[in-house]
């Protein structure tokens, strides 16, 4: 078995060491393609790979066509919209992610950005505290659950909307279930987005929803930029000077928003939710372990394509 780690933005060295240890224990060959600059380099490296570990690298039909032996792709992280799932299924390739490995890192960033915003980007003026404020979590997966845990440490009142998560699971975390998206936005001063980018959710966070936030509302996005209707966001910020938006998924109109609404928007220079040493290590090693389990036991627990 040959495992290829193809990362335009490489894993930390300690993560690669961990991946190599997992591969060695399984008598697997490990190949590294790091900091590649052209797609042709990836296509060439795929020729004899049985398994592939990626980060934000794109795996499309052309990549899959080049990988005659490929059986499994693991995206080290929660999101997997950089993989063409339909093409993978057509090629008989299992696609997996590593849910939960980056969750705490993303959740901590939610509050790093939120505190910065309520303290007015640390510009020396008086801000507000999070204690006693209300937080709505839009999707209660692994990241959402970590957000809830941290929010309770701040003394916030937390509610969550997730039609795929039973009320009793949400309640067991000390969180109030909400059953409509309108109620989530109307009832919370802060809303944190954790929904995936699907046909159902793209541009679903629109002008109507955003303007349902109470006075002084803050929308936090560490999910995907595609879930927010950027034109609607622009109009909402224009019509409601009290609203603010922070994200580590820079919108296409980020420059215009920053110019028009100084002090009310903030975007990280690139997606940074999982950019911690711990998350980097955890996700990479988890990916390697999942590949070994796939070949050894046929384990497909984390498969995301059918």
N, C-alpha and C positions, 0 to 999 in steps of 0.2 A: 504494500500500500504506500502510495506517495501522497503526502500532504503538501500542498502549496500554500504559503502565506503570501498573499499579494496585497501590499499596502502602500499606496501612494504616500500616505502619512503613516510612517511606521509605528509599531508598538514600541513601548519602552523596552530597553534591553532586558530588564528583569522579566517582563512578560514573555519575550521571545525565549528566554532561558526556561521558563515554566512550560511553554508550549513544546519546546524541544525535549524536555524531560518526559512529558506525557507521550510524545511520539516514540522516544527511545524505549520506554517501558512496554509499548505495544509493538516493538520491532518494526516501526514504520519509518520510511524515509521522509525527511523534512527538507523542503526547498523554500528559499526566501527570495521574494522579488519586492524590494523596498525602494521607495522614492523613484519609481519609474515615471518617465515623462511622456511616453507615447503608448497608445493603445497597442501598437504592434508588439511591444515588449511583453505585454500581458498575453496577447494571443499566442506568442511563441512559447511562453512559459506554461501555458495551459495544455500543451500537446500531450503530455503523458501523466497529467495529474489525476489521481483518483478522488481527491478531496480538496476543497478550497476554503481557506479562511480569508475573509475580507473585513474591512471597516466601512468606509463610505465609498469604496470603489464600486464602479458600475459593472454589473454583469448582465449583458443583453444577449440577444440571439446570436450575434456574431461571436461573442466570447464562448458561448455554449457550443456553437458549431465547431470551434477550434479545439474543444475539449472532448476528444473521442472516448476517453476512459472515465470521465467525471461521473460520480454517483451522488455527491453531496456538496452543497455550498452552505457554509455557516457564516452569517453576518454577526460579527462580534459587537453586539449591541441590541437594543430593543427594536428600533425601526428597521424596515427592510424594503423600503420603496426604491432603493437603488438596484434591486434585483428584479428582472422581468420574470414574474412568477409563471405566467402563461407559457412563456418560452421554455422555462425550466421544466415544467410539467410535460410539455411536448417532447422534450429531450430525455424524459425519464429521470430527471435529477431532483433529488430531495433538497429543499431549501429550509434552513432553520435559522432562528435567531437565538440570542442568549438573554431571555427576559430576566430582569431583576438584578443583573450584574452592575448596571450603571445607575440603578434607581436612586440610591442615596445621593450620589454625586449630582444628579439632575435636581433632586429635591432641595439640596442645600443651595444650589444656584438660584432656585426660585426665590428663596428668602434673601440671598445676597443682593439680588436685583431689587426686590421689593423694599427692603430696608433702605437701600440707596435712594429709591424713588420717594418714599415717604419722608426722607430727610432732605428732600429737594436737591438731590445730587451733591450733597455736602457743600452747598454754596454759601454756608454761613448763616442762613436764615432759619427760623424756627420751623420744625416739621411736626410730624405726629408719631404716635406709638402704635404698635400692632396689638398690644394687650387690649382685650375687650372688643376688638373689631371682628367682623364676620368674614369668613373665607369660604367660597364655594369652589369645589374641585370638580372640574368637568372631565369625568372618566376616572374610575377608582381602581386602576390597575396597580402595578408594583410602584410606579413613581407616585401616583396619587396617594397611595397608602403611606408612603414615606413623607410626603408633604403634610398629610394629616398629623402624623406623629410629631413632626417638628412644630407645626402650627399650635398644637396643644401646649408645647413647651413655651411658646410665646404668650399663652393665655388667650388664644383666639377661639371664637365659636365657629365650628367647622360643619359644613354640610357637603353632600356630594350627589352628583347625578351620574348614574351608570345603569342603563337598562339591562346590561348583561351581568350585573353583579347583584345577588340577592340582598334584600334589605337587611337580613340578619347579619350578613358579613360586614356591611357598612356599619351597622349599629354596634357590632362587637368591637369595632375599632374606636368606639366613642364618638361616632360621626352620625349626623342626622341625614337620612335618605331624603332626596328630593326627586319628584317624579315628572317634572317638566323642565325643559331648558329655560323657558320664560321665568319660572319660579326661581331657578338657580341664579339667574342674573339680577332679577329684581330684588332678591333677598340677601345679597351679599355685596359688601363694599369692595371686596377683592375676589376676582375669579381667576383661577389658575387652569390653563388648558393642558390636557393630557390625552386628547383624542388623536387617533391615527389619521393619516390622509387617505381617505377612501372616496369612492364616488358619492357616497352619502354625506360625507363631512366636508369635502372641499368647498371653501367659501361659505360655509354654513354659519360661521361667526360673523354676522353681517351688521349693517347699520341698526336694524331693529333690535337685535340682541344687545349690542354694545351700549345703545342709548337707554336700555332698561336698567343699567347699573345705577345705584343710588348716587347722590351728589358726592363728588370726590372719589368716584370709583376708579379702581386700577385693574386693568386686564394684563395678565402675565402669560406669556406664551413660550414654553420650552418644548412644544410639540413639533409641529410642522408649519411653515409659513403658509402653505396652501390652504389650511383650514380657515384662515381669516380672509374675508373679502376686503382687499386693500383699499378699494374705492370707498366702500362703506365705512372702513376705519377712518379714512381721511375726512369724510363728511361728518362722522360722529365727533371727531376731535374739533372740527370747525364749529359745529353747532353746540357742542357742550364743552366750554373752556375749562370745566372742572375735571374732565376725564383725562386719564393718563394710560400709557401703553408701554410695557417693557417686554423685550424678547431676546432670546439668544438664537433666533432664526430671523435674520435680517430680511425685511420685506423688500420687494423689488423697488418700491417707492421710498426707501429709507431716507435717502438724501433729501427729498422734497419734504417728507414729514419732519425731519430734524430742523430744516430751515423754517418751516411754517409754525412749528410748535416747540420752540426751544424750552428745555426744562420739563417738558411733559412726555417726552418719549426717550427711550434709551435702547440701543441695540448693541450686542456684543459684536466684535469684528468678524467672528465666524461662530458656527455652532459649537458651544463650549460646555454643554450640559454634562457630557461624559468625559470632559478633559481633566481628569484627575489621575494621579499615578495609580491609585487603588482601583478605580473603575477600569482603567486600561489593562491592568494585570488580570483582574477578575474575569473580564469578558474574553480576553484572549485565551486564557487557560480553560475556561468553560467551553469555548468553541472546540478546542482540541479534544477535550474529554467527550464531548458530544459526538465527534467524528469517530472516536474509538468505540464508543457504545453503539453507534450505528452499524459499523462493520462487524463488531463482535457479537452483538445481541439483537441486531435489527431494531434498535431503539429509535423511534421517531416521535418521541414526546413533544419535541419543540418544532415539529414541521409546520410550516406556514403556507405551503402550497399543497394542492390536492390533485 
